[in-house]
Each structure stands twice: as structure tokens, then as C-alpha cells.
Amino acid sequence: MKSYRKELYFQIKSRREFVNITSDVEICLRESGIKEGLCLVNAMHITASVFINDNESGLHQDFENWLEKLAPEKPYSQYHHNGAEDNGDAHLKRTIMGREVVVAITAGRLDFGPWEQIFYGEFDGKRKKRVLVKIIGE
């Protein structure tokens, strides 16, 4: 069995954003040479997420609206976590959207369902953060 590991880095200029990282992960898969196996894509920060969904801007706005209703950024004082930082909402949003995805690899390709894409979700941006891509298989 072969193993491949790579870190992807993101520095989002705004506090929140969704970034399609499917092509970045496909590059990792090509670099790995693995044809059959599993691909883990994992946000390595507690205020960021990796998830799979449709690449549709209206849906992304729906996510933003929904998350903001569930865990509004302001007032900052509503979160016990906030003190030295003001990102209590970002921790909650990450929990809702998820930490990682695992995608099957079949015949050297990510084995997606219709319309599926991989996204990096940033909820407390303006700093450099990383995503781990770990691929195992043959």
C-alpha cells in the first residue's frame, strides 16, 4: 500500500468564504500515483471546515445565511469563548459544516456522486491556515 501526504495553505482575505478546492485535491491525487484507495481532506484549524456539496453560488449564500442565523458573529459578548479573540461563532460554524471528507478513489479519479465538489470553508479568516490531504491505496 502506498501513502501520500500534502498540506495545502489558504489565506482568505475576508472573515468567511467558501473555496472550491476540488482541483487542488485532484492535483494531489495525480501526484500520488494512487489508482484505488481513499483520500482524506482535513481542515487543520478549529475555525475552518472541509465539506462536499454542489458548486452553486446560491447554495453557498444559503449556507452563509443559515450559519449566521445559527451562530451569529455579533454581538461578540454572547459567546463565553470570546475574550482575547472574537471567534466563538467560527468554532460553532466549523462544528456544523464538518472537519473533513473522505472520498473513494477509483481508476485514479475521485469517485464523486453527481455535482459533488470539495470545499474549504473559512469562518475566521485573514490568517494563513492549512488543509491536510492524505491519500492511501495502490
N, C-alpha and C positions, 0 to 999 in steps of 0.2 A: 504494500500500500504506500502511496506517495502522500506527502503533505506539503502544503504551500501556505505561506503567511505573508500578508502585506498590510501596512497601515495607510489609509487614505486620510488626508488632512483637509479640513474646511475652516474657513474664517468668514462667517456670514456677517455682512455689514449692518444688518438690522437685528432687532431683538428676536424676531420669529420669521422663519421661512421654511418652505419645503423644497428640497432639491432632488431632482431625479438623478440617481447615481447608478442606474442600470448599466450604462455604457462603461462606467469605471469598473464595475464588477465583472462585466464581460471581458474587459482587458485583462483583469486578474486571472480569469478562467483560462484565457488563451495562454498567458504566461505560465500557468501551472502545468499545462500539458495534460491535465486530467480529463478523461473522457467519460468516466462513470463514477459517481460519488455524490458527495454533499458539499454545499457551500454555505458557510455561516457568515453572516454580515452583522456586525455587532457595534452599536454605539458605545464608545468607551468613556462617556461622560454622563453624569446623572441628570443633566438638563437637556439631553438630546435623545433622539429616537431613530430607529430604523424600522420601516414598515413596508408592506406591499399593498398597493392599491392601483387604481386607474390614474393615468396621467391626464387629468381633466381639470382645467383651472377652476371651473365652478365647484367641483367637488373639494378642491383644496381650500377655496374660500369657505365652503360649508364646514370643513374641519376647523378652520380658524375661528369661525363664529361659534361653533359648538364648544370648542375647548375654552374659549373666552367666557362663555356662559357658565361652564362647569368650574373653572378655576380662573377668575378674572385677575389680570395683572394688578390692578389697583382697586381699593386702597392697599398699599403695602402693609399697613398695620393689621390687616385681617389675618395674616399668617404668623404663627408663633415662630416659624423658622427665620423670618426676616429679622435682621438686626444689622450685622456687618454687611449683609447682602440683601438684595431686594428681589430674590428669585424663587420665593416659595411657590409661586404659581407654576414656574417652569418644571419643578420637580414633580408636581402633580400631573402636568400635561404629559411629561415623559412616561409616567406610570400608565396613563390611559393609552397612549399610542404605541407603547412597547419598546423593548430594549433591542431585540434582534429578530432576524428572519433566517430560516434555513430553506434553501432551495435545492431540489434534486438536480443532479447533472446527468443528462442522458445524451449519448452520442456527441459529447463535447459541447453541449449547449445547456443553458439554464432552462429547466423544464417548467415553464410557466403555463398557467391557465390563460384563457383569453383576456386581453387587456392588462394583465398584471405587469407591474413595474416596481422597482425597488426605490424607496425614497429615504433620504436623510431629513429628519425633522429637527429643526433648531428652535429652542424655546427660550434661550438666554444667550444670544449671540454676541458678536463683537469681540470674540476671543478665538484663538486657534484651538480646534478640537479634532479628535481623531475617530476613525471608524476602522475596526479590525475586519479584515477579510481572511477567513481560514477555510481552505479547501482540502478535503481528503478524498482519496479514492485511487482508482487505477487509470 
